[in-house]
Amino acid sequence: RYFDGIGGSGFFMRGPDEIDLSIPQTSAERAAAWLERQRTAIADRIMTRIGGSEGAIAAALITGIRAGIPEAANEALRVTGLYHVISISGLHMALVAGTLMVTVRSVAAMFPSFAVRHPVKKYAACTALLGTGFYLLASGGDVAAQRSFLMLAVMLVAVLFDRAALTMRNLAISALVIILISPHEVIGPSFQMSFAATAALIAAYGAWSARKRDRLSDGSPPPKTGI
């Protein structure tokens, strides 16, 4: 209700009372409730199996539920400047997408006859797109996670249509989609820093690629790289 100007804060004098709803739930509400129960069950299982603050942090990294992290661990992460790692964002989405793509392409490489006859790269991109979409739902779909998923989705769709993934054009498309969905994010530091950092990385990669092409076209030996 941001643009309606509706907001407020307060506190409870006692615990909430459970009541029966006279209005039946819609299909979307039932699906959301089922997904939330699955998230909670996954988080509880992770915390039970691992235990301690490590289990709570692991549950937060996978499901986005941070309620079980002890305050001492929260404070330690804040003091060291690592608390942003707990928030599901670009790092986590990139790890999920990269792991899925590498796994699919590695498995396909074990079967050369299949790999040479099928667009394995597109299969991997499609798998990564579906996997990150599921991870977005499983992690609660925070704003940072939504923004990261949209950026990754644009790049993965570009791969499906035989276009370059890391381009300023794809970055601009991602920004436009986010602005259409959540225009108020433009003034937020998270939006600005994320896209500024991504733009810098793409620009640096483009400059390095152009320099390498120029050296090869001039007949100069390519720069040596360490193993």
C-alpha positions in Angstrom: 0.0 0.0 0.0 3.0 2.3 -0.6 1.4 4.6 -3.1 -1.9 4.7 -1.2 -0.1 6.3 1.7 -1.4 3.6 4.1 0.9 2.6 6.9 1.2 2.3 10.6 2.9 0.7 13.5 1.9 -0.7 16.9 2.1 -3.5 19.4 0.0 -6.3 20.9 -1.0 -6.4 24.5 -1.4 -10.2 24.3 -1.1 -13.0 21.8 -3.4 -13.1 18.7 -6.6 -15.2 18.8 -7.3 -17.7 16.1 -10.7 -17.2 14.4 -12.6 -18.9 11.7 -12.8 -17.1 8.4 -16.3 -16.7 6.9 -14.8 -16.0 3.5 -13.3 -19.0 1.8 -9.7 -18.8 0.7 -8.9 -18.3 -2.9 -6.7 -20.6 -4.8 -3.8 -18.2 -4.7 -4.2 -17.8 -0.9 -4.2 -21.6 -0.4 -1.1 -22.0 -2.6 0.7 -19.2 -0.7 -0.3 -20.9 2.6 0.9 -24.3 1.4 4.2 -22.8 0.2 4.8 -21.0 3.5 4.2 -24.3 5.4 6.7 -26.0 3.2 9.3 -23.3 3.8 8.8 -23.5 7.6 9.1 -27.3 7.5 12.3 -27.1 5.5 13.7 -24.5 7.9 12.8 -26.6 10.9 14.3 -29.8 9.4 17.6 -27.9 8.6 17.8 -26.4 12.1 17.1 -29.8 13.7 19.7 -31.7 11.7 22.5 -29.2 11.9 21.6 -27.5 15.2 22.8 -24.4 16.9 23.4 -21.0 15.2 25.0 -22.8 12.2 21.7 -24.6 11.5 19.7 -21.3 11.8 22.1 -19.6 9.4 21.9 -22.5 7.0 18.1 -22.4 7.1 18.1 -18.6 6.5 20.4 -19.1 3.5 18.0 -21.6 1.9 14.6 -20.6 3.0 15.0 -16.9 3.9 13.6 -17.5 7.4 16.0 -15.6 9.8 13.9 -15.8 13.0 16.0 -18.7 14.4 19.3 -16.9 14.3 20.5 -16.0 17.8 21.0 -12.3 18.4 24.7 -12.8 19.2 25.2 -14.3 15.7 23.2 -11.4 14.2 25.3 -8.9 16.0 28.5 -10.6 14.9 27.5 -10.6 11.3 26.5 -6.9 11.5 29.8 -5.9 13.1 31.9 -7.8 10.5 29.8 -6.3 7.7 28.6 -9.8 6.5 24.9 -9.6 7.4 24.0 -9.0 3.8 25.1 -12.6 3.0 22.0 -13.8 5.0 19.7 -11.9 2.7 18.7 -13.9 -0.4 19.9 -11.8 -3.3 22.2 -11.8 -6.3 24.9 -14.0 -4.8 22.5 -16.8 -3.9 20.6 -16.6 -7.2 23.9 -16.7 -9.2 25.2 -19.7 -7.2 21.9 -21.6 -7.8 21.9 -20.7 -11.5 25.6 -21.4 -12.0 25.4 -24.7 -10.2 22.5 -25.9 -12.3 24.0 -24.8 -15.5 27.4 -26.4 -14.8 25.7 -29.6 -13.6 23.5 -30.0 -16.7 26.3 -29.2 -19.1 28.8 -31.5 -17.3 26.3 -34.4 -17.3 25.6 -33.8 -21.0 29.3 -33.8 -21.7 29.4 -37.4 -20.5 27.3 -38.4 -23.5 29.0 -36.9 -26.5 26.5 -38.3 -29.0 23.7 -36.5 -27.2 25.6 -33.3 -26.6 26.5 -32.8 -30.3 22.9 -33.3 -31.5 21.1 -31.1 -28.9 21.4 -27.5 -27.7 22.8 -28.4 -24.3 23.5 -24.8 -23.4 19.8 -23.9 -23.9 18.8 -26.9 -21.8 21.1 -25.7 -19.1 19.8 -22.2 -19.3 16.2 -23.4 -19.1 17.0 -25.6 -16.1 18.7 -22.7 -14.4 15.7 -20.5 -15.1 13.2 -23.0 -13.6 15.5 -23.7 -10.6 16.0 -20.0 -9.7 12.3 -19.5 -10.1 11.6 -22.3 -7.6 14.3 -20.9 -5.3 12.7 -17.5 -5.4 9.4 -19.0 -4.2 11.1 -21.2 -1.6 13.1 -18.3 -0.2 10.0 -16.1 0.4 10.4 -13.8 -2.6 11.9 -10.8 -0.9 12.5 -7.6 -3.0 16.2 -8.2 -3.3 15.5 -11.8 -4.5 12.9 -10.6 -7.0 15.3 -8.1 -8.4 18.1 -10.6 -8.7 15.8 -13.2 -10.3 14.6 -10.7 -12.9 18.2 -9.8 -13.8 19.2 -13.5 -14.1 16.0 -14.3 -16.0 16.7 -11.7 -18.7 20.2 -13.1 -19.2 19.0 -16.7 -19.3 16.3 -15.9 -21.8 18.9 -14.2 -23.9 20.8 -17.4 -24.0 17.7 -19.3 -25.1 17.4 -16.9 -28.0 21.0 -17.1 -29.0 21.9 -13.7 -27.8 24.8 -12.5 -25.6 23.9 -12.7 -22.0 26.3 -10.1 -20.5 25.3 -6.9 -22.3 24.3 -3.4 -21.2 21.1 -4.0 -23.2 20.1 -6.9 -21.0 20.9 -4.9 -17.9 18.8 -2.0 -19.1 15.9 -4.4 -19.8 16.2 -5.8 -16.3 16.1 -2.3 -14.8 13.1 -1.3 -16.9 11.2 -4.4 -15.7 11.9 -3.7 -12.1 10.9 -0.1 -12.5 7.6 -1.1 -14.0 6.9 -3.5 -11.1 8.3 -1.5 -8.2 9.1 2.1 -9.3 9.9 3.2 -5.8 12.9 0.9 -5.8 14.7 3.4 -8.0 15.5 5.7 -5.1 16.7 2.8 -2.9 20.5 2.3 -2.4 20.1 -1.5 -2.9 18.7 -0.9 -6.5 21.3 1.7 -7.3 24.3 -0.2 -5.9 23.3 -3.5 -7.5 22.9 -2.1 -11.0 26.0 0.1 -10.7 28.1 -2.8 -9.7 26.7 -5.0 -12.4 27.2 -2.3 -15.0 30.8 -1.9 -13.9 31.4 -5.6 -14.2 29.8 -5.8 -17.7 31.8 -2.7 -18.8 35.1 -4.2 -17.6 34.3 -7.5 -19.2 33.5 -5.8 -22.5 36.7 -3.7 -22.4 38.8 -6.8 -21.7 37.1 -8.8 -24.5 37.6 -5.9 -27.0 41.2 -5.6 -26.0 41.7 -9.3 -26.5 40.1 -9.2 -29.9 42.3 -6.3 -31.0 45.4 -8.1 -29.9 44.4 -11.2 -31.8 43.5 -9.2 -35.0 46.9 -7.5 -34.9 48.7 -10.8 -34.7 50.0 -10.2 -31.3 50.2 -13.2 -28.9 47.3 -13.4 -26.5 48.1 -12.3 -22.9 49.4 -15.1 -20.7 47.1 -16.4 -18.0 48.0 -18.4 -15.0 46.7 -21.9 -14.5 
